[in-house]
Amino acid sequence: MSFGTSGAQMNFKRNKKDLSADGQMTLLEHIAELRGRLVKVVLAIVVGSVIAYLIYGPILSFFTQPYCQISPNGHCQLYVTGPVDGFALRIKVSGYGGIFIALPVILWQLWRFITPGLKDREKRYALPFVLSSMLLFIAGAYVAYITFPHALSFLQSAGGSQLRQIYTPSSYLSFIFLLMAAFGASFEFPVLLVALQLAKVVTPKKLASWRRWAIVIIVTVAAVVIPSSDPFSLFALAIPLVLFYEIAILIGRVLLRDKSNTKIRRRKVADKAGTAS
């Protein structure tokens, strides 16, 4: 009985070894690799959070700068209402800052994890998509940051001159973070359109024919997405999205043309090889 059990174990090890030899990872190897990469991501976030904790002052000054631009005499203090609110805010900012600082490591570990499962053609597009997504998100967040003073000024004036604004750090930072996240996510719009064209879900010609309705939908969605609901932020988001729509159509045409030319060249090579044989 023990001999049979031993033989089964040896057979299992041999099958596992055979699966690894043909270039494919087993389930246990995938889990082990995922665990290792998650550990690296967590360590990167911890290190980034420590760095953000140490430079908490400059980070807070950076995010309160839009408030200071519209405040009379530069009085832009934020007020806490509890004894532990200041420390809780520092921990919260450190956590978000740690994720942002560790973002290159997070994306790199994600890229290294999914690369073995991609084909050569998919690898060709994957890295540009990841880099463009990251750059567009940062660009969108920056647009939200530079337009935030106008949005905040509009919201303050909407309440009337009889009101005096006193902001808590939690409400103020949550608002600016939400606005930057909304702009950053919206700026991923062209990446989605290009991906849909490459997947042949839509064509550049079809997107071009939808242009008028697309503009209406973009403006409507922008009005719903932005938390401030002010006209300045609305146009600051809608105008780039309309431009991105046109740019995505041009990129789709170029990529699909290159893809078609590649197929034609391969077909000609195959035909020549068949004729020679």
Summary of the structure (lengths in Angstrom):
residues: 277
radius of gyration: 26.4
end to end distance: 59.1
largest distance: 89.6
contacts: 741
relative contact order: 0.08
helix: 84%
strand: 0%
